[in-house]
């Protein structure tokens, strides 16, 4: 586990949390943050991917606005995070995600070894990457992708895409999920009896059952679509 610097295609320099597996990597994962920054939870997810055998990196997408942002899951953190995330033009965090994917591709066997896995705001960005920068990755996973139904209206995934949705999520509603499933017929969708943020054990809607099942499905998906999988 270490902090590194990445340089985006437009020259922006950002920090990232890097976690390295003990043995030869099964592939690479770009972990895309929620609106709360690269905080304790995102670092833990990145480390969990490394423990599962993947070289994993979480780029600090808020560095373009403010460096070192780590927010809690309270009203203040929600307000600050929303104010930063939704003010960033999509092409800027996508450029930073490309930088992280390029770092992994260089360390591994090229883009065919790299996937994005994002949460909330990051889930939407992961789906956007599958549409807008497919040359950089081989697969993408989006957990409860906020505003994807509203923002990614013309986007189509050009690499395999897996989407995890909670049936009790007030932000990505069941209707939003149906819209996305109709819009992206080639994507794989899984639904859970859970709310928004069900993967995060620091959030009120954390669901151990849903998180465990979604994690297993995510690892199976990565194993199927990334070079280096068994």
C-alpha positions as CSV (number, residue, x, y, z in Angstrom):
1,X,0.0,0.0,0.0
2,X,1.4,3.3,-1.0
3,X,0.5,6.7,-2.5
4,X,1.6,7.5,-6.0
5,X,1.2,10.3,-8.5
6,X,-0.4,10.0,-11.9
7,X,-0.4,12.3,-14.9
8,X,-3.6,12.6,-16.8
9,X,-3.7,13.1,-20.6
10,X,-4.3,16.8,-20.2
11,X,-1.2,17.2,-17.9
12,X,-3.1,17.3,-14.6
13,X,-1.1,15.6,-11.8
14,X,-3.2,13.7,-9.2
15,X,-2.5,11.4,-6.3
16,X,-3.7,7.8,-6.0
17,X,-3.8,5.0,-3.5
18,X,-2.0,1.9,-4.8
19,X,-2.3,-1.6,-3.4
20,X,-0.2,-4.5,-4.6
21,X,-1.0,-8.2,-4.3
22,X,1.4,-10.6,-2.7
23,X,1.9,-12.7,-5.9
24,X,1.7,-12.2,-9.6
25,X,-1.4,-9.9,-10.4
26,X,-4.5,-11.5,-11.8
27,X,-5.2,-8.2,-13.5
28,X,-5.6,-4.5,-12.6
29,X,-8.5,-2.6,-11.1
30,X,-9.1,1.1,-11.1
31,X,-11.3,1.7,-8.0
32,X,-13.4,4.8,-8.6
33,X,-14.4,6.8,-5.5
34,X,-17.8,7.9,-4.2
35,X,-18.5,11.6,-3.6
36,X,-16.6,11.2,-0.3
37,X,-13.1,11.1,-1.9
38,X,-10.4,8.5,-1.5
39,X,-11.3,7.9,2.1
40,X,-11.0,5.0,4.5
41,X,-13.7,2.9,2.7
42,X,-12.2,3.4,-0.8
43,X,-8.7,2.5,0.4
44,X,-10.2,-0.6,2.1
45,X,-11.8,-1.6,-1.1
46,X,-8.6,-1.1,-3.1
47,X,-6.7,-3.2,-0.5
48,X,-9.4,-5.9,-0.8
49,X,-8.8,-6.1,-4.5
50,X,-5.1,-6.5,-3.9
51,X,-5.9,-9.3,-1.3
52,X,-7.9,-11.0,-4.1
53,X,-4.9,-10.9,-6.4
54,X,-5.3,-7.7,-8.3
55,X,-3.0,-4.7,-8.7
56,X,-5.4,-1.9,-7.6
57,X,-5.3,1.9,-7.7
58,X,-7.8,4.5,-6.5
59,X,-7.2,7.9,-8.2
60,X,-8.1,11.0,-6.2
61,X,-10.5,12.5,-8.6
62,X,-11.2,15.5,-6.4
63,X,-7.6,16.7,-6.7
64,X,-8.7,18.9,-9.6
65,X,-10.8,20.9,-7.2
66,X,-9.1,20.3,-3.8
67,X,-6.3,17.9,-2.9
68,X,-6.5,15.5,0.0
69,X,-10.3,15.3,0.3
70,X,-11.5,12.6,2.7
71,X,-15.1,13.0,3.8
72,X,-17.3,11.2,6.3
73,X,-20.7,9.7,5.7
74,X,-22.6,12.5,7.5
75,X,-24.6,15.5,6.4
76,X,-21.6,17.7,6.1
77,X,-19.6,15.2,4.1
78,X,-22.6,14.7,1.8
79,X,-23.0,18.4,1.1
80,X,-19.3,19.0,0.5
81,X,-18.9,15.9,-1.7
82,X,-21.9,16.7,-3.8
83,X,-20.6,20.2,-4.3
84,X,-17.3,19.0,-5.6
85,X,-18.3,15.9,-7.6
86,X,-21.2,17.3,-9.6
87,X,-19.3,20.5,-10.5
88,X,-16.6,18.6,-12.3
89,X,-17.2,18.2,-16.0
90,X,-17.3,14.4,-16.8
91,X,-14.3,14.6,-19.1
92,X,-12.0,15.6,-16.3
93,X,-12.5,12.6,-13.9
94,X,-12.6,10.4,-16.9
95,X,-9.2,11.7,-18.0
96,X,-7.9,10.9,-14.5
97,X,-9.4,7.4,-14.7
98,X,-7.6,6.9,-18.0
99,X,-4.3,7.9,-16.3
100,X,-4.9,5.2,-13.6
101,X,-5.8,2.6,-16.3
102,X,-2.7,3.5,-18.3
103,X,-0.6,3.0,-15.2
104,X,-2.0,-0.5,-14.6
105,X,-1.8,-1.4,-18.3
106,X,1.9,-0.5,-18.4
107,X,2.5,-2.6,-15.3
108,X,0.5,-5.6,-16.6
109,X,-0.3,-6.9,-20.1
110,X,-1.9,-3.8,-21.5
111,X,-5.6,-2.6,-21.4
112,X,-6.9,-6.2,-21.7
113,X,-5.8,-6.7,-18.1
114,X,-7.5,-3.6,-16.7
115,X,-11.1,-3.0,-15.4
116,X,-12.8,-0.1,-13.6
117,X,-15.0,-0.7,-10.5
118,X,-16.8,2.4,-9.2
119,X,-19.3,3.2,-6.4
120,X,-22.1,5.8,-6.5
121,X,-20.7,8.8,-8.4
122,X,-17.8,6.4,-9.3
123,X,-20.3,3.8,-10.5
124,X,-21.6,6.3,-13.0
125,X,-18.1,7.1,-14.1
126,X,-17.2,3.5,-14.5
127,X,-20.1,3.0,-16.9
128,X,-19.1,6.2,-18.7
129,X,-15.6,4.8,-19.1
130,X,-17.0,1.7,-20.7
131,X,-18.7,3.9,-23.2
132,X,-16.2,6.8,-23.7
133,X,-12.8,5.3,-23.1
134,X,-13.1,1.6,-24.0
135,X,-9.6,1.6,-25.5
136,X,-8.3,1.9,-21.9
137,X,-10.0,-1.0,-20.2
138,X,-11.4,-4.5,-20.8
139,X,-14.4,-4.4,-18.4
140,X,-16.3,-2.2,-16.1
141,X,-18.3,-2.6,-12.9
142,X,-20.7,0.0,-11.5
143,X,-22.2,-0.2,-8.0
144,X,-25.4,1.9,-7.7
145,X,-24.3,4.4,-10.4
146,X,-25.7,7.7,-9.3
147,X,-27.4,9.8,-12.0
148,X,-26.4,7.4,-14.8
149,X,-30.0,7.2,-16.1
150,X,-30.1,11.0,-16.3
151,X,-26.5,11.8,-17.5
152,X,-25.5,8.8,-19.7
153,X,-28.5,9.1,-22.1
154,X,-26.6,8.3,-25.3
155,X,-23.8,6.2,-23.9
156,X,-23.4,2.6,-24.8
157,X,-20.9,0.2,-23.2
158,X,-18.2,-1.0,-25.6
159,X,-16.7,-3.4,-23.1
160,X,-18.5,-5.9,-20.7
161,X,-20.3,-4.0,-18.0
162,X,-21.7,-5.3,-14.7
163,X,-24.1,-3.1,-12.7
164,X,-25.2,-3.7,-9.1
165,X,-28.4,-2.0,-7.9
166,X,-30.4,-1.9,-4.7
167,X,-34.2,-2.2,-4.8
168,X,-34.5,0.1,-1.8
169,X,-32.2,2.8,-3.3
170,X,-34.0,6.2,-3.4
171,X,-31.3,7.8,-5.6
172,X,-31.1,5.1,-8.3
173,X,-34.7,4.0,-8.2
174,X,-36.1,0.8,-9.6
175,X,-37.4,2.8,-12.5
176,X,-33.9,4.2,-13.1
177,X,-32.6,0.6,-13.1
178,X,-35.2,-0.5,-15.6
179,X,-34.2,2.5,-17.8
180,X,-30.6,1.5,-17.7
181,X,-31.3,-2.2,-18.4
182,X,-33.3,-1.2,-21.5
183,X,-30.7,1.3,-22.6
184,X,-27.8,-1.2,-22.1
185,X,-29.1,-4.6,-23.2
186,X,-25.6,-6.1,-23.4
187,X,-24.8,-5.2,-19.8
188,X,-25.3,-7.6,-16.8
189,X,-27.6,-6.3,-14.0
190,X,-28.0,-7.7,-10.5
191,X,-30.5,-6.4,-8.0
192,X,-30.4,-6.7,-4.2
193,X,-32.8,-6.2,-1.3
194,X,-30.7,-3.2,-0.2
195,X,-30.4,0.6,-0.3
196,X,-27.9,3.1,-1.6
197,X,-24.3,2.4,-0.6
198,X,-24.9,-1.1,0.5
199,X,-21.3,-2.1,-0.1
200,X,-19.9,0.3,2.5
201,X,-19.8,-0.8,6.1
202,X,-19.5,2.9,7.2
203,X,-22.9,3.8,5.8
204,X,-26.4,3.3,7.3
205,X,-27.6,1.2,4.4
206,X,-24.7,-1.2,4.6
207,X,-26.0,-4.7,3.8
208,X,-23.5,-7.5,4.6
209,X,-25.5,-10.0,2.6
210,X,-25.8,-7.9,-0.5
211,X,-22.2,-6.7,-0.3
212,X,-20.8,-10.2,0.0
213,X,-22.8,-11.5,-3.0
214,X,-22.0,-8.4,-5.1
215,X,-18.3,-8.8,-4.3
216,X,-18.3,-12.5,-5.3
217,X,-20.1,-11.6,-8.6
218,X,-17.6,-8.8,-9.2
219,X,-14.6,-11.0,-8.7
220,X,-16.1,-13.7,-11.0
221,X,-16.8,-11.0,-13.7
222,X,-13.2,-9.7,-13.5
223,X,-11.8,-13.3,-13.7
224,X,-13.9,-13.9,-16.8
225,X,-13.0,-10.7,-18.7
226,X,-9.5,-9.8,-17.7
227,X,-6.4,-11.5,-19.1
228,X,-4.5,-13.3,-16.4
229,X,-7.7,-14.8,-14.9
230,X,-7.8,-18.5,-14.3
